[in-house]
Amino acid sequence: MKSPAKSDNGFRSIEMNSAIFDGTGACPFCKLESKFKNDSRRQVYEYTCSACGTYVLSYASYLYLQDNADKINLANCIAENIESNIEYEDIRCAWLMDGDPKPNFAHKGLIIKSIRDIQSKPINHAEKLLGILRLIALKARENSNPFDDVELYTIDLFRLRILHSSELYSWLSQMAFDGLLTYTQPEAHEVIYNTEMPQTSIEARAKLTPRGWAHLSGVKATDSRKVFVAMKFNWTDTEREIQIKFLETVKSACRNCGYQADIVTEDHEGPILDKIIASIKEARFVIADFTYNNRGVYFEAGYARALGIPVIHTVMYGDTEDPKDDNKHLHFDVRQINYLEWDSSTRLRERLESRIRAIVGPVAG
C-alpha cells in the first residue's frame, strides 16, 4: 500500500488506494446526495456530501449512524461538518465512537469528533430567530440595496441547526408577523450547482424590513468593532517572539475585517478581572487562544458564550492532545469545538479572516 501523499502545504491528504469500494448514496448525517469511499483495510469511510462536505467515519460510527440516524438529532454533527469544510481548505472531521482507535492515517488536517458527544449537546432554539436575522443581514451586505431579496439555502439552515423547511417557515412566519422581514417560498424545488455548494436547494427568499434592521442594531454588541482576545500572557522569554507574532497576526486579521483587537493587559487600570468582564461585554466577538491550556481563557470564553457573544477558538499546533503534558492537553469540552490550529502567521491570518467573515461578517462600509 502506498503511504499517504503530502499536499503542497505540508498537510497529509487521505489517499484511498487499496481495498477500496467507491459508491454513491445518502449522507449518513443529512441524507443528501453524497459520494463515498469504503477502505476496508483502514476500516474507514470517506464521504463527500453535497452539504456536509468531506468527512471521515470509522466503521463503528458508520454502523451507529445506520442504526440510529432516524432516532437521534444530528443537527450538531451536520453543522460541525459544514463549518469545517467552509472555513478550512484542508481540514475535515473524523467521526469516531467511544473506544475507537484514532485513524491510522491521522494527520494535521483531521479534527477528531465523537458522534455521541456532539449529537447529545443541547441545541439552543431560542438563538435561531436571531441567527436567521443575522444570516439575512450578512447576505444583504453583499447587495447595494439592503432591502433586496437574499436566498436561503439548505446548507445555510443546517449551519443554524435547522434540518427541516417546515421549521424554517415557522420562524419566518413569526418574524414576518412581527414585522422584521418578508419572505417567499420557491414555487418549485430549486437546486443550484456551483463550486462552493455542489448541490443545495433554495429554501426561501427573504429580506429584512427597516424594523428588522433596527432590531439587529439594538441587539447588544452587534454594532461594536471591538474584539476581545483571551490568551496566556506570561509567556517565557524563549516564547516571547512567538507571542508577539501571534498578536500581530490577530490584530492584522481583525483589522482587515474592520475590527479592532482589544488586548487587555496592554492598557488597563484597576482590577484586571473587572476590566476583562467589561471588555468582553463590549466586544463584537472573542478570540480565545488555548495555547498552553491557560485556565483564564476557559473562563473568558465561557463567559462570552454565556452572553451570546461568538467565540473563535485558536491553539498553537501540537498543544491539543499531549497526554504527558497538561499544558498541551485541552479539556474534553473544548476539544469538541472547532478551533484554528496555527503554526505560521500567514496560515493563521488567512484562516482567522475566513472564520471572522463566516461567523460574524466584516464591518459594513
C-alpha positions, 0 to 999 in steps of 0.5 A, a space after each residue: 500500500 502506498 503511504 499517504 501523499 503530502 499536499 503542497 502545504 505540508 498537510 497529509 491528504 487521505 489517499 484511498 488506494 487499496 481495498 477500496 469500494 467507491 459508491 454513491 448514496 445518502 449522507 449518513 448525517 443529512 441524507 443528501 446526495 453524497 459520494 463515498 469511499 469504503 477502505 476496508 483495510 483502514 476500516 474507514 469511510 470517506 464521504 463527500 456530501 453535497 452539504 456536509 462536505 468531506 468527512 471521515 467515519 470509522 466503521 463503528 460510527 458508520 454502523 451507529 449512524 445506520 442504526 440510529 440516524 432516524 432516532 437521534 438529532 444530528 443537527 450538531 454533527 451536520 453543522 460541525 461538518 459544514 463549518 469545517 469544510 467552509 472555513 478550512 481548505 484542508 481540514 475535515 472531521 473524523 467521526 469516531 465512537 467511544 473506544 475507537 482507535 484514532 485513524 491510522 492515517 491521522 494527520 494535521 488536517 483531521 479534527 477528531 469528533 465523537 458522534 455521541 458527544 456532539 449529537 447529545 449537546 443541547 441545541 439552543 432554539 431560542 438563538 435561531 430567530 436571531 441567527 436567521 436575522 443575522 444570516 439575512 443581514 450578512 447576505 444583504 451586505 453583499 447587495 447595494 440595496 439592503 432591502 433586496 431579496 437574499 436566498 436561503 439555502 439548505 446548507 445555510 439552515 443546517 449551519 443554524 441547526 435547522 434540518 427541516 423547511 417546515 421549521 424554517 417557515 415557522 420562524 419566518 412566519 413569526 418574524 414576518 408577523 412581527 414585522 422584521 422581514 418578508 419572505 417567499 417560498 420557491 414555487 418549485 424545488 430549486 437546486 443550484 450547482 456551483 463550486 462552493 455548494 455542489 448541490 443545495 436547494 433554495 429554501 426561501 427568499 427573504 429580506 429584512 424590513 427597516 424594523 428588522 434592521 433596527 432590531 439587529 442594531 439594538 441587539 447588544 454588541 452587534 454594532 461594536 468593532 471591538 474584539 476581545 482576545 483571551 490568551 496566556 500572557 506570561 509567556 517565557 522569554 524563549 516564547 516571547 517572539 512567538 507571542 508577539 507574532 501571534 498578536 500581530 497576526 490577530 490584530 492584522 486579521 481583525 483589522 482587515 475585517 474592520 475590527 479592532 483587537 482589544 488586548 487587555 493587559 496592554 492598557 488597563 487600570 484597576 482590577 484586571 478581572 473587572 476590566 476583562 468582564 467589561 471588555 468582553 461585554 463590549 466586544 463584537 466577538 472573542 478570540 480565545 487562544 488555548 495555547 498552553 491550556 491557560 485556565 483564564 481563557 476557559 473562563 473568558 470564553 465561557 463567559 462570552 458564550 454565556 452572553 451570546 457573544 461568538 467565540 473563535 477558538 485558536 491553539 498553537 499546533 501540537 498543544 491539543 492532545 499531549 497526554 504527558 503534558 497538561 499544558 498541551 492537553 485541552 479539556 474534553 469540552 473544548 476539544 469538541 469545538 472547532 478551533 484554528 490550529 496555527 503554526 505560521 502567521 500567514 496560515 493563521 491570518 488567512 484562516 482567522 479572516 475566513 472564520 471572522 467573515 463566516 461567523 460574524 461578517 466584516 464591518 459594513 462600509 
